Amino acid sequence: MTAEAAVVLPTLVLFTMGLLWVLMTASAQIQCVDAARAGARAMARQDPQGTAVAAARQAAPRGARVAVRRDGDLVRVEVVAPSPGPRPLGLGVRLRAEAVALAEDTVGAGTVGVGT
């Protein structure tokens, strides 16, 4: 009985640690998505770029990098963050999310009115 417990207990501990790492990584990925959306919304509203980056960083996981750019009528916000957990064990994963929004100053621009 003791020998079986000595084999099973470390296996259960490793399984539990792996499960916790997966859950923490999934949570951090969701934070990246939320951060990218918050930054894209702020940029689409014509908020200053610093405000949009601050909004994205507030929602992003610790250590995230935020990049904002404008491509014509679209604004793009990309959030890249390392996964939580021990990186020396090879469990480090790069998390990434991007959100795209149409800039409000371009909505309706260049359209012909009704009846003309």
C-alpha positions as CSV (number, residue, x, y, z in Angstrom):
1,M,0.0,0.0,0.0
2,T,2.8,2.4,0.9
3,A,4.7,1.7,-2.4
4,E,1.6,2.4,-4.5
5,A,1.0,5.7,-2.6
6,A,4.6,6.7,-3.2
7,V,4.2,6.3,-6.9
8,V,0.7,7.7,-7.3
9,L,1.1,10.8,-5.1
10,P,3.8,12.5,-7.2
11,T,1.8,11.7,-10.3
12,L,-1.3,13.4,-8.9
13,V,0.7,16.4,-7.8
14,L,2.2,16.8,-11.3
15,F,-1.2,16.4,-12.9
16,T,-2.7,19.0,-10.6
17,M,0.1,21.4,-11.3
18,G,-0.3,20.9,-15.0
19,L,-4.0,21.5,-14.8
20,L,-3.5,24.7,-12.8
21,W,-1.0,25.9,-15.4
22,V,-3.5,25.3,-18.2
23,L,-6.2,27.2,-16.3
24,M,-3.9,30.1,-15.6
25,T,-2.8,30.3,-19.2
26,A,-6.4,30.2,-20.5
27,S,-7.3,33.0,-18.0
28,A,-4.3,35.1,-19.3
29,Q,-5.4,34.5,-22.9
30,I,-8.9,35.8,-22.1
31,Q,-7.3,38.9,-20.5
32,C,-5.3,39.5,-23.6
33,V,-8.5,39.3,-25.7
34,D,-10.3,41.7,-23.4
35,A,-7.3,44.1,-23.4
36,A,-7.1,44.2,-27.2
37,R,-10.8,44.9,-27.4
38,A,-10.6,47.7,-24.8
39,G,-7.7,49.3,-26.7
40,A,-9.4,49.0,-30.1
41,R,-12.6,50.6,-28.7
42,A,-10.7,53.5,-27.3
43,M,-8.8,54.1,-30.6
44,A,-12.0,53.8,-32.6
45,R,-13.5,56.5,-30.4
46,Q,-10.6,58.8,-31.3
47,D,-9.2,58.7,-27.8
48,P,-5.5,59.7,-27.7
49,Q,-3.1,56.8,-28.4
50,G,-1.7,57.0,-24.9
51,T,-5.2,56.6,-23.4
52,A,-5.9,53.6,-25.6
53,V,-2.6,51.9,-24.7
54,A,-3.3,52.6,-21.0
55,A,-6.8,51.1,-21.3
56,A,-5.3,48.0,-22.9
57,R,-2.6,47.7,-20.3
58,Q,-5.0,48.0,-17.5
59,A,-6.9,44.9,-18.7
60,A,-3.9,43.0,-19.9
61,P,-2.0,40.4,-17.8
62,R,1.3,41.4,-16.2
63,G,4.2,41.8,-18.5
64,A,2.1,42.3,-21.6
65,R,3.2,44.3,-24.6
66,V,0.6,46.5,-26.4
67,A,1.0,47.7,-30.0
68,V,-1.5,50.1,-31.6
69,R,-1.6,51.0,-35.3
70,R,-4.0,52.5,-37.8
71,D,-4.5,50.9,-41.3
72,G,-6.7,53.3,-43.3
73,D,-10.1,53.2,-41.7
74,L,-9.2,50.4,-39.3
75,V,-7.5,50.6,-35.9
76,R,-5.6,47.5,-34.8
77,V,-4.5,46.7,-31.2
78,E,-2.3,43.7,-30.5
79,V,-1.5,42.4,-27.1
80,V,1.3,39.9,-26.5
81,A,2.1,38.4,-23.1
82,P,4.1,35.6,-21.7
83,S,2.1,32.8,-20.1
84,P,2.1,32.6,-16.3
85,G,4.0,29.9,-14.6
86,P,7.5,28.5,-14.6
87,R,9.4,29.3,-17.8
88,P,12.6,27.4,-17.0
89,L,10.6,24.2,-17.2
90,G,9.8,24.9,-20.9
91,L,6.2,25.8,-20.1
92,G,6.5,29.3,-21.4
93,V,4.0,30.1,-24.1
94,R,3.5,33.4,-25.9
95,L,-0.1,34.5,-25.7
96,R,-1.4,36.9,-28.4
97,A,-4.7,38.6,-29.2
98,E,-5.6,41.2,-31.8
99,A,-8.7,43.4,-32.1
100,V,-9.7,45.5,-35.1
101,A,-12.3,48.3,-35.1
102,L,-13.5,50.8,-37.6
103,A,-12.5,54.3,-36.7
104,E,-15.6,56.4,-35.9
105,D,-14.4,59.4,-37.9
106,T,-14.8,57.3,-41.0
107,V,-18.2,55.9,-40.4
108,G,-20.6,57.2,-43.0
109,A,-17.8,59.1,-44.8
110,G,-18.1,59.0,-48.6
111,T,-21.6,57.6,-48.6
112,V,-24.4,59.2,-50.7
113,G,-27.4,60.4,-48.7
114,V,-30.8,58.9,-49.2
115,G,-32.7,60.4,-52.1
116,T,-29.7,61.8,-54.0
